[in-house]
Amino acid sequence: MSDQPRRPRPSGKPYRRPKKDPVRILAFEALRAVDERDAYANLVLPPLLRKAREKGDFDGRDAALATELVYGTLRRQGTYDAVISACIDRPLREVDPPVLDVLSLGAHQLLGTRIPTHAAVSASVELARVVLGDGRAKFVNAVLRKVAQDDLEGWLAKVAPPYDDDPEDHLAVVHSHPRWVVSALWDSLGGGRAGIEALLAADNERPEVTLVARPGRATTDELLREEAAVAGRWSPYAVRLSEGGEPGAIEAVRDGRAGVQDEGSQLVAIALANAPLDGPDEKWLDGCAGPGGKAALLGALAAERGAMLLASEKQPHRAGLVAKALAGNPGPYQVIAADGTQPPWRAGSFDRVLVDVPCTGLGALRRRPEARWRRRPEDLEGFGPLQRGLLRTALDSVRVGGVVGYATCSPHLAETRAVVQDVLKQVPDAELIDARPLLPGVSDLGEGPDVQLWPHLHGTDAMYLALIRRTAP
């Protein structure tokens, strides 16, 4: 190593190599993947964390911080955009996306965590130096110093319009949801300000990890022996990891005897399985089975009664995931790749049919926060015909006296009641049955006969379920 002093930079200051912070670099890489590839954080983040642990860069606390930075930034993106816009002299759309990601990560550390102000700013500037270069790091430094001049409450008072002037825009900024999503959720929920604020706030909470003990393969008692495990609220097969435990470390999950599944999804499968039938109960169908969580629970419940499950999924790679989820099921089952609107089976073949249809996913914004920014109102026009087609086929597929469950992980009225009502007008030999008694102990289920679950009321995703009995050929 040379003993000569470092050559001074033109500014007169010696060059200092930026410090690499593995946690913030990983968080930045995850946000870039979400933005550039339309990826989902829950799919991008785990392999990045696994690679960092294998390299020895991370411990448990590092992984927890990286996870909080990614999900917290995505959840509060709308709020942070409003704050950052107030701190720059150009339209937000003119800021390069990588720069905006660094600014958003910095804003979250300043306004959404307990990280000290000086540490949040300096760490963000160092990240900018590593991933953006010195020039843009100066811009990041200047903007974040302005952000640091107030806390979140103070900023919201400045950047959110008063509620009385524009309720929807106020809620959109304060709770970081697109305005159209606020409007749609409010319409679905009904009621006044308190309910919609509670729902939007719940969307920004980190959800607990919920497991399902697949009947005949695992028990809740077995899962409750795990550290930080507590019983589920509603499903008899649910166990919650109250402190964010790692599901992959649990033997029953690794073996496929248990799985990760929101209680709302469990309740949908249980309600269909327990719906009263007229006649035999031998053949069940999951008509939109990918990626396989509901199919695995339905298959286990069918096996207890000696029934067979046919799990159908249009996309071959997702059908492979269904087959993996069902592997080891104690009863008979079959997995096929087929289009649910053009089925290969005969009409009237099944006693019970579930169609958990593709949708906007507005009911799972806690788990996929980036979906709120990715979806557009016009997406509803694309999903609507498919949802109606799948429900019509499901009603064709069930025998007289059999039951169809129409489910969707969206509370949007255009994807729930509107679909059911439209199809029932075309299929007069079918009737809604009351789903509420099939969710015993679950409170706040509304007037029925269909059921809408809510994050703020039930601690679940916003799953919707309508049960329909076929009354004539």
Protein Blocks (a to p, Z undefined) as FASTA:
>chain_A
ZZbdcdddfkopacddddddfklmmmmmmmmmmmmnopafklmmmmmmmmmmmnopacfk
lmmmmmmmmmmmmmmmmmmmmmmmmmccbdfklpcfklmmmmmmmmmmmmmccbdfklmm
mmmmmmmmmmnojklmmmmmmmmmmmmmpcfklmmmmmpccfklommlmmmmmnopafkl
mmmmmmmngpafklmmmmmmmmmpccdddddddehkacfklmmmpghiacdfklmkbccd
fkopafklpmklmnopaccddfklmmmmmmmmmpccedjdfbccdfblbgolmmmmmmmm
mmmnopacddddfblklmmmmmmmmgopabdcddddddfklcfbdehkafbdcdddddeh
lmmmmmmmmlmmmpcfklmmmmmmmmmmmmmmmmmmpcehiacddddddfbfklmmmmmm
mmmmmmmmbccddfklmmghiahkbjojbdcddfklnopacddddddddfbZZ
